[in-house]
Amino acid sequence: MTRLFRRAPWEAAATVLIAAGVVMLMQPVSMALYSWSFAVILTGTVGFVIVSHFPE
């Protein structure tokens, strides 16, 4: 069970989610992607804060 809650893979996933939200925010093609970008960035940020408390 403790292998599931290791910090490194979850931090990487949260960072990828934040980066995806930034890309969604800056793309000029789809209004739907732009509309969801803040929610994706916020989810990634909250996830990163929670995951930063996981053990190494």
C-alpha distance matrix in Angstrom:
0.0 3.8 5.4 5.4 7.1 9.5 13.0 15.2 14.5 14.4 17.5 19.2 18.7 20.1 22.9 23.8 23.9 26.2 28.4 28.7 29.9 32.4 33.7 34.0 36.0 38.3 39.1 42.6 42.2 40.2 40.6 37.5 35.3 37.0 36.5 32.7 32.4 32.1 29.4 27.3 28.0 27.1 23.8 22.9 24.1 22.3 19.0 19.8 20.5 17.3 15.2 17.5 15.9 12.4 12.1 13.6
3.8 0.0 3.8 5.3 5.2 6.7 10.2 12.6 12.8 12.8 15.4 17.4 17.5 18.7 21.2 22.5 23.0 24.9 27.0 27.8 29.0 31.2 32.7 33.3 35.1 37.3 38.4 42.0 41.9 40.1 40.5 37.7 35.2 36.6 36.3 32.6 31.8 31.4 28.9 26.8 27.0 26.1 23.1 21.8 22.6 21.0 17.8 17.9 18.5 15.5 13.1 14.8 13.1 9.5 8.5 9.9
5.4 3.8 0.0 3.8 5.5 5.6 9.3 10.7 10.3 11.3 14.1 15.3 15.5 17.4 19.6 20.5 21.4 23.6 25.2 25.9 27.6 29.7 30.8 31.7 33.7 35.7 36.5 40.1 39.9 38.4 39.1 36.3 33.7 35.3 35.4 31.6 30.7 30.7 28.4 25.9 26.1 25.9 22.8 21.1 22.3 21.2 17.7 17.6 18.9 16.4 13.4 15.2 14.5 10.7 9.7 9.8
5.4 5.3 3.8 0.0 3.8 5.8 9.0 10.6 9.3 9.3 12.6 13.9 13.3 15.0 17.8 18.4 18.8 21.2 23.1 23.4 24.9 27.3 28.4 29.0 31.0 33.2 34.0 37.5 37.1 35.4 36.0 33.1 30.6 32.3 32.1 28.4 27.7 27.7 25.2 22.8 23.4 23.0 19.7 18.3 19.9 18.6 15.0 15.6 17.1 14.3 11.6 14.1 13.7 10.1 10.5 11.3
7.1 5.2 5.5 3.8 0.0 3.8 6.4 9.1 8.9 7.9 10.7 12.9 12.7 13.5 16.2 17.7 17.9 19.7 22.0 22.8 23.8 26.0 27.6 28.2 29.9 32.2 33.3 36.9 36.9 35.2 35.4 32.7 30.1 31.5 31.2 27.5 26.6 26.2 23.8 21.6 21.7 21.0 18.0 16.6 17.5 16.0 12.7 12.9 13.9 11.0 8.4 10.7 9.9 6.3 7.2 8.8
9.5 6.7 5.6 5.8 3.8 0.0 3.8 6.0 6.8 7.2 9.1 11.1 12.0 13.1 15.0 16.7 17.6 19.2 21.0 22.3 23.7 25.4 26.9 28.1 29.7 31.6 32.9 36.6 36.8 35.4 35.9 33.5 30.6 31.8 32.0 28.4 27.0 26.7 24.8 22.3 21.9 21.6 19.0 16.8 17.5 16.8 13.5 12.6 13.9 12.0 8.5 9.8 9.8 6.2 5.8 5.7
13.0 10.2 9.3 9.0 6.4 3.8 0.0 3.8 5.9 5.5 6.0 8.6 10.1 10.5 12.1 14.3 15.4 16.4 18.2 19.9 21.1 22.6 24.3 25.7 26.9 28.8 30.4 34.1 34.6 33.4 33.8 31.6 28.6 29.4 29.8 26.3 24.6 24.1 22.6 20.1 19.2 19.0 16.8 14.3 14.5 14.3 11.2 9.6 11.0 9.8 6.1 6.7 7.8 5.3 5.9 5.4
15.2 12.6 10.7 10.6 9.1 6.0 3.8 0.0 3.8 5.6 5.2 6.2 8.7 10.0 10.6 12.4 14.3 15.5 16.5 18.4 20.1 21.3 22.6 24.3 25.8 27.2 28.7 32.5 33.0 32.2 32.9 31.0 27.7 28.6 29.4 26.1 24.0 24.1 22.9 20.0 19.0 19.6 17.5 14.5 15.2 15.8 12.6 10.6 12.9 12.5 8.8 9.1 11.2 9.1 9.2 7.2
14.5 12.8 10.3 9.3 8.9 6.8 5.9 3.8 0.0 3.8 5.5 5.1 6.3 8.7 9.9 10.6 12.4 14.4 15.3 16.5 18.5 20.1 21.1 22.5 24.4 26.0 27.0 30.7 30.9 29.8 30.8 28.6 25.4 26.8 27.5 24.1 22.4 22.8 21.4 18.2 17.9 18.7 16.2 13.4 15.0 15.5 12.0 10.9 13.9 13.1 9.5 11.1 13.2 10.8 11.6 10.3
14.4 12.8 11.3 9.3 7.9 7.2 5.5 5.6 3.8 0.0 3.8 5.3 5.0 6.1 8.5 9.8 10.5 12.3 14.2 15.2 16.6 18.5 19.9 20.9 22.6 24.6 25.8 29.4 29.7 28.3 28.8 26.5 23.5 24.7 25.1 21.5 20.0 20.0 18.3 15.4 15.2 15.5 12.8 10.3 11.8 11.9 8.3 7.7 10.7 9.7 6.4 8.8 10.9 9.0 11.1 10.9
17.5 15.4 14.1 12.6 10.7 9.1 6.0 5.2 5.5 3.8 0.0 3.8 5.4 5.1 6.1 8.6 9.8 10.5 12.2 14.1 15.3 16.6 18.4 19.8 21.1 22.8 24.4 28.2 28.9 27.8 28.3 26.4 23.1 23.8 24.5 21.2 19.1 18.9 17.8 15.0 13.8 14.4 12.5 9.3 10.0 11.0 8.1 5.9 9.0 9.4 6.3 7.2 10.4 9.6 11.5 10.8
19.2 17.4 15.3 13.9 12.9 11.1 8.6 6.2 5.1 5.3 3.8 0.0 3.8 5.5 5.1 6.2 8.6 9.9 10.5 12.2 14.3 15.4 16.4 18.2 19.9 21.2 22.5 26.3 26.8 26.1 27.0 25.2 21.8 22.8 23.9 20.7 18.5 19.0 18.2 14.9 14.0 15.5 13.7 10.2 11.8 13.4 10.6 8.8 12.3 12.9 9.9 10.9 14.1 13.0 14.5 13.2
18.7 17.5 15.5 13.3 12.7 12.0 10.1 8.7 6.3 5.0 5.4 3.8 0.0 3.8 5.4 5.1 6.2 8.7 9.9 10.5 12.4 14.4 15.3 16.4 18.4 20.1 21.1 24.7 24.9 23.7 24.6 22.4 19.2 20.5 21.4 17.9 16.2 16.9 15.6 12.2 12.2 13.6 11.2 8.2 10.8 12.1 8.9 8.6 12.3 12.4 10.0 12.1 14.9 13.7 15.9 15.3
20.1 18.7 17.4 15.0 13.5 13.1 10.5 10.0 8.7 6.1 5.1 5.5 3.8 0.0 3.8 5.4 5.0 6.3 8.6 9.8 10.6 12.5 14.3 15.2 16.6 18.7 20.2 23.8 24.3 23.0 23.3 21.3 18.2 18.9 19.5 16.1 14.1 14.2 13.0 10.0 9.2 10.2 8.2 4.8 7.0 8.6 5.9 5.4 9.2 9.9 8.3 10.2 13.2 13.1 15.8 15.7
22.9 21.2 19.6 17.8 16.2 15.0 12.1 10.6 9.9 8.5 6.1 5.1 5.4 3.8 0.0 3.8 5.4 5.1 6.2 8.6 9.9 10.7 12.4 14.2 15.3 16.8 18.5 22.2 23.2 22.4 23.0 21.6 18.1 18.5 19.7 16.8 14.1 14.4 14.3 11.0 9.4 11.4 10.5 6.7 8.0 10.8 9.1 7.3 10.8 12.5 10.8 11.6 15.1 15.2 17.5 16.7
23.8 22.5 20.5 18.4 17.7 16.7 14.3 12.4 10.6 9.8 8.6 6.2 5.1 5.4 3.8 0.0 3.8 5.5 5.0 6.1 8.6 9.9 10.4 12.1 14.1 15.4 16.4 20.2 20.6 20.0 21.0 19.4 15.9 16.9 18.4 15.4 13.0 14.3 14.1 10.4 9.8 12.5 11.2 8.0 10.5 13.1 11.1 10.4 14.1 15.3 13.5 14.9 18.2 17.8 20.0 19.1
23.9 23.0 21.4 18.8 17.9 17.6 15.4 14.3 12.4 10.5 9.8 8.6 6.2 5.0 5.4 3.8 0.0 3.8 5.4 5.1 6.3 8.8 9.9 10.4 12.3 14.5 15.5 19.1 19.4 18.1 18.6 16.7 13.4 14.4 15.4 12.1 10.1 11.1 10.4 6.7 6.8 9.3 7.8 5.2 8.4 10.7 9.2 9.5 13.0 14.0 13.1 15.0 18.1 18.0 20.7 20.5
26.2 24.9 23.6 21.2 19.7 19.2 16.4 15.5 14.4 12.3 10.5 9.9 8.7 6.3 5.1 5.5 3.8 0.0 3.8 5.4 5.1 6.4 8.8 9.8 10.6 12.6 14.5 18.1 19.1 18.1 18.3 17.0 13.6 13.6 14.8 12.1 9.1 9.5 9.8 6.7 4.7 7.7 7.9 5.0 6.7 9.9 9.6 9.1 12.0 14.0 13.6 14.7 18.0 18.7 21.4 21.2
28.4 27.0 25.2 23.1 22.0 21.0 18.2 16.5 15.3 14.2 12.2 10.5 9.9 8.6 6.2 5.0 5.4 3.8 0.0 3.8 5.4 5.1 6.3 8.6 9.8 10.7 12.4 16.2 17.3 17.0 17.8 17.0 13.3 13.4 15.5 13.2 10.0 11.4 12.4 9.2 7.7 11.2 11.5 8.7 10.3 13.7 13.1 12.2 15.3 17.4 16.5 17.3 20.8 21.2 23.6 22.9
28.7 27.8 25.9 23.4 22.8 22.3 19.9 18.4 16.5 15.2 14.1 12.2 10.5 9.8 8.6 6.1 5.1 5.4 3.8 0.0 3.8 5.4 5.1 6.1 8.6 10.0 10.6 14.3 14.8 14.0 15.1 13.9 10.1 11.1 13.1 10.7 8.1 10.5 11.1 7.6 7.8 11.4 11.1 9.2 11.8 14.7 13.9 14.0 17.2 18.7 18.0 19.5 22.7 22.9 25.4 24.9
29.9 29.0 27.6 24.9 23.8 23.7 21.1 20.1 18.5 16.6 15.3 14.3 12.4 10.6 9.9 8.6 6.3 5.1 5.4 3.8 0.0 3.8 5.4 4.9 6.1 8.7 10.1 13.5 14.3 13.1 13.2 12.1 8.6 8.6 10.2 7.9 4.7 6.7 7.9 5.1 4.8 8.5 9.3 8.3 10.3 13.0 13.2 13.7 16.3 18.1 18.1 19.5 22.6 23.3 26.2 26.1
32.4 31.2 29.7 27.3 26.0 25.4 22.6 21.3 20.1 18.5 16.6 15.4 14.4 12.5 10.7 9.9 8.8 6.4 5.1 5.4 3.8 0.0 3.8 5.3 4.9 6.3 8.7 12.2 14.0 13.7 13.9 13.8 10.4 9.3 11.7 10.5 6.8 8.3 10.7 8.6 6.9 10.5 12.1 10.6 11.6 15.0 15.5 15.1 17.6 20.0 19.9 20.6 24.0 24.9 27.6 27.2
33.7 32.7 30.8 28.4 27.6 26.9 24.3 22.6 21.1 19.9 18.4 16.4 15.3 14.3 12.4 10.4 9.9 8.8 6.3 5.1 5.4 3.8 0.0 3.8 5.3 5.2 6.1 9.9 11.3 11.5 12.8 12.9 9.2 9.0 12.1 11.2 8.1 10.8 12.8 10.4 9.9 13.6 14.6 13.1 14.8 18.0 18.0 17.8 20.7 22.7 22.3 23.3 26.7 27.2 29.7 29.1
34.0 33.3 31.7 29.0 28.2 28.1 25.7 24.3 22.5 20.9 19.8 18.2 16.4 15.2 14.2 12.1 10.4 9.8 8.6 6.1 4.9 5.3 3.8 0.0 3.8 5.6 5.5 8.7 9.4 8.6 9.4 9.1 5.4 5.5 8.6 7.8 5.3 8.8 10.6 8.8 9.3 12.7 13.7 13.1 15.1 17.8 18.1 18.6 21.2 23.0 23.0 24.4 27.5 28.1 30.9 30.7
36.0 35.1 33.7 31.0 29.9 29.7 26.9 25.8 24.4 22.6 21.1 19.9 18.4 16.6 15.3 14.1 12.3 10.6 9.8 8.6 6.1 4.9 5.3 3.8 0.0 3.8 5.9 8.4 10.3 9.8 9.4 10.2 7.3 5.0 8.0 8.3 5.3 7.5 10.5 9.7 9.2 12.2 14.1 13.8 14.9 17.8 18.7 19.0 21.2 23.4 23.8 24.8 27.9 29.0 31.9 31.8
38.3 37.3 35.7 33.2 32.2 31.6 28.8 27.2 26.0 24.6 22.8 21.2 20.1 18.7 16.8 15.4 14.5 12.6 10.7 10.0 8.7 6.3 5.2 5.6 3.8 0.0 3.8 6.5 9.3 10.2 10.8 12.3 9.5 7.6 11.1 11.8 9.0 11.2 14.2 13.1 12.3 15.5 17.5 16.6 17.6 20.8 21.6 21.4 23.7 26.1 26.2 26.9 30.3 31.2 33.9 33.4
39.1 38.4 36.5 34.0 33.3 32.9 30.4 28.7 27.0 25.8 24.4 22.5 21.1 20.2 18.5 16.4 15.5 14.5 12.4 10.6 10.1 8.7 6.1 5.5 5.9 3.8 0.0 3.8 5.8 7.3 9.0 10.7 8.1 7.3 11.1 12.0 10.1 13.1 15.5 14.2 14.3 17.7 19.1 18.4 20.0 22.9 23.4 23.5 26.1 28.2 28.0 29.1 32.5 33.1 35.8 35.2
42.6 42.0 40.1 37.5 36.9 36.6 34.1 32.5 30.7 29.4 28.2 26.3 24.7 23.8 22.2 20.2 19.1 18.1 16.2 14.3 13.5 12.2 9.9 8.7 8.4 6.5 3.8 0.0 3.8 6.4 7.9 10.7 9.4 8.3 11.7 13.6 12.4 15.2 17.7 17.0 17.4 20.4 22.0 21.7 23.2 26.0 26.7 27.0 29.4 31.5 31.6 32.7 36.0 36.7 39.4 38.9
42.2 41.9 39.9 37.1 36.9 36.8 34.6 33.0 30.9 29.7 28.9 26.8 24.9 24.3 23.2 20.6 19.4 19.1 17.3 14.8 14.3 14.0 11.3 9.4 10.3 9.3 5.8 3.8 0.0 3.8 6.8 9.1 8.3 8.7 11.7 13.3 13.0 16.3 18.1 17.3 18.4 21.4 22.4 22.4 24.4 26.9 27.2 28.0 30.6 32.2 32.2 33.8 36.9 37.3 40.1 39.7
40.2 40.1 38.4 35.4 35.2 35.4 33.4 32.2 29.8 28.3 27.8 26.1 23.7 23.0 22.4 20.0 18.1 18.1 17.0 14.0 13.1 13.7 11.5 8.6 9.8 10.2 7.3 6.4 3.8 0.0 3.8 5.4 5.4 6.5 8.7 10.3 10.9 14.2 15.5 15.1 16.8 19.4 20.1 20.6 22.8 24.9 25.3 26.5 29.0 30.3 30.6 32.4 35.3 35.7 38.7 38.6
40.6 40.5 39.1 36.0 35.4 35.9 33.8 32.9 30.8 28.8 28.3 27.0 24.6 23.3 23.0 21.0 18.6 18.3 17.8 15.1 13.2 13.9 12.8 9.4 9.4 10.8 9.0 7.9 6.8 3.8 0.0 3.8 5.5 5.0 6.0 8.7 9.8 12.4 13.9 14.4 16.0 18.1 19.2 20.3 22.1 23.9 24.8 26.2 28.3 29.7 30.4 32.1 34.9 35.6 38.8 39.0
37.5 37.7 36.3 33.1 32.7 33.5 31.6 31.0 28.6 26.5 26.4 25.2 22.4 21.3 21.6 19.4 16.7 17.0 17.0 13.9 12.1 13.8 12.9 9.1 10.2 12.3 10.7 10.7 9.1 5.4 3.8 0.0 3.8 5.4 5.0 6.3 8.6 11.3 11.8 12.2 14.6 16.4 16.9 18.3 20.5 21.9 22.5 24.3 26.4 27.4 28.1 30.3 32.8 33.3 36.5 36.9
35.3 35.2 33.7 30.6 30.1 30.6 28.6 27.7 25.4 23.5 23.1 21.8 19.2 18.2 18.1 15.9 13.4 13.6 13.3 10.1 8.6 10.4 9.2 5.4 7.3 9.5 8.1 9.4 8.3 5.4 5.5 3.8 0.0 3.8 5.4 5.3 6.1 9.6 10.3 9.7 11.8 14.3 14.8 15.5 17.8 19.7 20.0 21.5 23.9 25.1 25.5 27.4 30.2 30.6 33.7 33.9
37.0 36.6 35.3 32.3 31.5 31.8 29.4 28.6 26.8 24.7 23.8 22.8 20.5 18.9 18.5 16.9 14.4 13.6 13.4 11.1 8.6 9.3 9.0 5.5 5.0 7.6 7.3 8.3 8.7 6.5 5.0 5.4 3.8 0.0 3.8 5.5 5.2 7.9 9.9 10.1 11.2 13.5 14.9 15.7 17.3 19.4 20.4 21.5 23.5 25.2 25.9 27.4 30.3 31.1 34.3 34.5
36.5 36.3 35.4 32.1 31.2 32.0 29.8 29.4 27.5 25.1 24.5 23.9 21.4 19.5 19.7 18.4 15.4 14.8 15.5 13.1 10.2 11.7 12.1 8.6 8.0 11.1 11.1 11.7 11.7 8.7 6.0 5.0 5.4 3.8 0.0 3.8 5.6 7.1 8.2 9.7 11.4 12.7 14.0 15.7 17.2 18.5 19.8 21.5 23.2 24.5 25.7 27.5 29.9 30.9 34.3 34.9
32.7 32.6 31.6 28.4 27.5 28.4 26.3 26.1 24.1 21.5 21.2 20.7 17.9 16.1 16.8 15.4 12.1 12.1 13.2 10.7 7.9 10.5 11.2 7.8 8.3 11.8 12.0 13.6 13.3 10.3 8.7 6.3 5.3 5.5 3.8 0.0 3.8 5.7 5.4 6.3 8.8 10.1 10.7 12.5 14.4 15.6 16.5 18.4 20.3 21.3 22.3 24.3 26.7 27.5 30.9 31.6
32.4 31.8 30.7 27.7 26.6 27.0 24.6 24.0 22.4 20.0 19.1 18.5 16.2 14.1 14.1 13.0 10.1 9.1 10.0 8.1 4.7 6.8 8.1 5.3 5.3 9.0 10.1 12.4 13.0 10.9 9.8 8.6 6.1 5.2 5.6 3.8 0.0 3.8 5.5 5.1 6.2 8.5 9.9 10.6 12.2 14.2 15.2 16.4 18.4 20.0 20.8 22.4 25.1 26.1 29.3 29.7
32.1 31.4 30.7 27.7 26.2 26.7 24.1 24.1 22.8 20.0 18.9 19.0 16.9 14.2 14.4 14.3 11.1 9.5 11.4 10.5 6.7 8.3 10.8 8.8 7.5 11.2 13.1 15.2 16.3 14.2 12.4 11.3 9.6 7.9 7.1 5.7 3.8 0.0 3.8 5.4 5.1 6.0 8.5 9.8 10.4 12.1 13.9 15.2 16.5 18.2 19.6 20.9 23.5 24.9 28.3 29.0
29.4 28.9 28.4 25.2 23.8 24.8 22.6 22.9 21.4 18.3 17.8 18.2 15.6 13.0 14.3 14.1 10.4 9.8 12.4 11.1 7.9 10.7 12.8 10.6 10.5 14.2 15.5 17.7 18.1 15.5 13.9 11.8 10.3 9.9 8.2 5.4 5.5 3.8 0.0 3.8 5.5 5.1 6.0 8.5 9.8 10.5 11.9 14.0 15.3 16.4 17.9 19.8 21.9 23.1 26.6 27.6
27.3 26.8 25.9 22.8 21.6 22.3 20.1 20.0 18.2 15.4 15.0 14.9 12.2 10.0 11.0 10.4 6.7 6.7 9.2 7.6 5.1 8.6 10.4 8.8 9.7 13.1 14.2 17.0 17.3 15.1 14.4 12.2 9.7 10.1 9.7 6.3 5.1 5.4 3.8 0.0 3.8 5.4 5.1 6.2 8.6 10.0 10.4 12.2 14.3 15.4 16.1 18.1 20.6 21.3 24.7 25.3
28.0 27.0 26.1 23.4 21.7 21.9 19.2 19.0 17.9 15.2 13.8 14.0 12.2 9.2 9.4 9.8 6.8 4.7 7.7 7.8 4.8 6.9 9.9 9.3 9.2 12.3 14.3 17.4 18.4 16.8 16.0 14.6 11.8 11.2 11.4 8.8 6.2 5.1 5.5 3.8 0.0 3.8 5.5 5.2 6.1 8.6 9.8 10.5 12.4 14.3 15.1 16.4 19.2 20.4 23.6 24.1
27.1 26.1 25.9 23.0 21.0 21.6 19.0 19.6 18.7 15.5 14.4 15.5 13.6 10.2 11.4 12.5 9.3 7.7 11.2 11.4 8.5 10.5 13.6 12.7 12.2 15.5 17.7 20.4 21.4 19.4 18.1 16.4 14.3 13.5 12.7 10.1 8.5 6.0 5.1 5.4 3.8 0.0 3.8 5.4 5.1 6.1 8.4 9.8 10.6 12.3 14.0 15.3 17.6 19.2 22.7 23.7
23.8 23.1 22.8 19.7 18.0 19.0 16.8 17.5 16.2 12.8 12.5 13.7 11.2 8.2 10.5 11.2 7.8 7.9 11.5 11.1 9.3 12.1 14.6 13.7 14.1 17.5 19.1 22.0 22.4 20.1 19.2 16.9 14.8 14.9 14.0 10.7 9.9 8.5 6.0 5.1 5.5 3.8 0.0 3.8 5.5 5.3 6.0 8.5 10.0 10.6 11.9 14.1 16.1 17.1 20.6 21.8
22.9 21.8 21.1 18.3 16.6 16.8 14.3 14.5 13.4 10.3 9.3 10.2 8.2 4.8 6.7 8.0 5.2 5.0 8.7 9.2 8.3 10.6 13.1 13.1 13.8 16.6 18.4 21.7 22.4 20.6 20.3 18.3 15.5 15.7 15.7 12.5 10.6 9.8 8.5 6.2 5.2 5.4 3.8 0.0 3.8 5.6 5.0 6.0 8.7 9.9 10.2 12.0 14.7 15.4 18.7 19.3
24.1 22.6 22.3 19.9 17.5 17.5 14.5 15.2 15.0 11.8 10.0 11.8 10.8 7.0 8.0 10.5 8.4 6.7 10.3 11.8 10.3 11.6 14.8 15.1 14.9 17.6 20.0 23.2 24.4 22.8 22.1 20.5 17.8 17.3 17.2 14.4 12.2 10.4 9.8 8.6 6.1 5.1 5.5 3.8 0.0 3.8 5.3 5.0 6.3 8.7 9.8 10.6 13.3 14.9 18.2 19.0
22.3 21.0 21.2 18.6 16.0 16.8 14.3 15.8 15.5 11.9 11.0 13.4 12.1 8.6 10.8 13.1 10.7 9.9 13.7 14.7 13.0 15.0 18.0 17.8 17.8 20.8 22.9 26.0 26.9 24.9 23.9 21.9 19.7 19.4 18.5 15.6 14.2 12.1 10.5 10.0 8.6 6.1 5.3 5.6 3.8 0.0 3.8 5.4 5.1 6.3 8.6 10.0 11.7 13.5 17.1 18.6
19.0 17.8 17.7 15.0 12.7 13.5 11.2 12.6 12.0 8.3 8.1 10.6 8.9 5.9 9.1 11.1 9.2 9.6 13.1 13.9 13.2 15.5 18.0 18.1 18.7 21.6 23.4 26.7 27.2 25.3 24.8 22.5 20.0 20.4 19.8 16.5 15.2 13.9 11.9 10.4 9.8 8.4 6.0 5.0 5.3 3.8 0.0 3.8 5.5 5.2 6.0 8.5 10.4 11.1 14.7 16.0
19.8 17.9 17.6 15.6 12.9 12.6 9.6 10.6 10.9 7.7 5.9 8.8 8.6 5.4 7.3 10.4 9.5 9.1 12.2 14.0 13.7 15.1 17.8 18.6 19.0 21.4 23.5 27.0 28.0 26.5 26.2 24.3 21.5 21.5 21.5 18.4 16.4 15.2 14.0 12.2 10.5 9.8 8.5 6.0 5.0 5.4 3.8 0.0 3.8 5.5 5.0 6.0 9.0 10.1 13.3 14.0
20.5 18.5 18.9 17.1 13.9 13.9 11.0 12.9 13.9 10.7 9.0 12.3 12.3 9.2 10.8 14.1 13.0 12.0 15.3 17.2 16.3 17.6 20.7 21.2 21.2 23.7 26.1 29.4 30.6 29.0 28.3 26.4 23.9 23.5 23.2 20.3 18.4 16.5 15.3 14.3 12.4 10.6 10.0 8.7 6.3 5.1 5.5 3.8 0.0 3.8 5.6 5.3 7.3 9.7 13.0 14.5
17.3 15.5 16.4 14.3 11.0 12.0 9.8 12.5 13.1 9.7 9.4 12.9 12.4 9.9 12.5 15.3 14.0 14.0 17.4 18.7 18.1 20.0 22.7 23.0 23.4 26.1 28.2 31.5 32.2 30.3 29.7 27.4 25.1 25.2 24.5 21.3 20.0 18.2 16.4 15.4 14.3 12.3 10.6 9.9 8.7 6.3 5.2 5.5 3.8 0.0 3.8 5.5 5.8 7.5 11.2 13.4
15.2 13.1 13.4 11.6 8.4 8.5 6.1 8.8 9.5 6.4 6.3 9.9 10.0 8.3 10.8 13.5 13.1 13.6 16.5 18.0 18.1 19.9 22.3 23.0 23.8 26.2 28.0 31.6 32.2 30.6 30.4 28.1 25.5 25.9 25.7 22.3 20.8 19.6 17.9 16.1 15.1 14.0 11.9 10.2 9.8 8.6 6.0 5.0 5.6 3.8 0.0 3.8 5.2 5.3 8.7 10.3
17.5 14.8 15.2 14.1 10.7 9.8 6.7 9.1 11.1 8.8 7.2 10.9 12.1 10.2 11.6 14.9 15.0 14.7 17.3 19.5 19.5 20.6 23.3 24.4 24.8 26.9 29.1 32.7 33.8 32.4 32.1 30.3 27.4 27.4 27.5 24.3 22.4 20.9 19.8 18.1 16.4 15.3 14.1 12.0 10.6 10.0 8.5 6.0 5.3 5.5 3.8 0.0 3.8 5.6 8.1 9.3
15.9 13.1 14.5 13.7 9.9 9.8 7.8 11.2 13.2 10.9 10.4 14.1 14.9 13.2 15.1 18.2 18.1 18.0 20.8 22.7 22.6 24.0 26.7 27.5 27.9 30.3 32.5 36.0 36.9 35.3 34.9 32.8 30.2 30.3 29.9 26.7 25.1 23.5 21.9 20.6 19.2 17.6 16.1 14.7 13.3 11.7 10.4 9.0 7.3 5.8 5.2 3.8 0.0 3.8 6.5 9.1
12.4 9.5 10.7 10.1 6.3 6.2 5.3 9.1 10.8 9.0 9.6 13.0 13.7 13.1 15.2 17.8 18.0 18.7 21.2 22.9 23.3 24.9 27.2 28.1 29.0 31.2 33.1 36.7 37.3 35.7 35.6 33.3 30.6 31.1 30.9 27.5 26.1 24.9 23.1 21.3 20.4 19.2 17.1 15.4 14.9 13.5 11.1 10.1 9.7 7.5 5.3 5.6 3.8 0.0 3.8 6.6
12.1 8.5 9.7 10.5 7.2 5.8 5.9 9.2 11.6 11.1 11.5 14.5 15.9 15.8 17.5 20.0 20.7 21.4 23.6 25.4 26.2 27.6 29.7 30.9 31.9 33.9 35.8 39.4 40.1 38.7 38.8 36.5 33.7 34.3 34.3 30.9 29.3 28.3 26.6 24.7 23.6 22.7 20.6 18.7 18.2 17.1 14.7 13.3 13.0 11.2 8.7 8.1 6.5 3.8 0.0 3.8
13.6 9.9 9.8 11.3 8.8 5.7 5.4 7.2 10.3 10.9 10.8 13.2 15.3 15.7 16.7 19.1 20.5 21.2 22.9 24.9 26.1 27.2 29.1 30.7 31.8 33.4 35.2 38.9 39.7 38.6 39.0 36.9 33.9 34.5 34.9 31.6 29.7 29.0 27.6 25.3 24.1 23.7 21.8 19.3 19.0 18.6 16.0 14.0 14.5 13.4 10.3 9.3 9.1 6.6 3.8 0.0
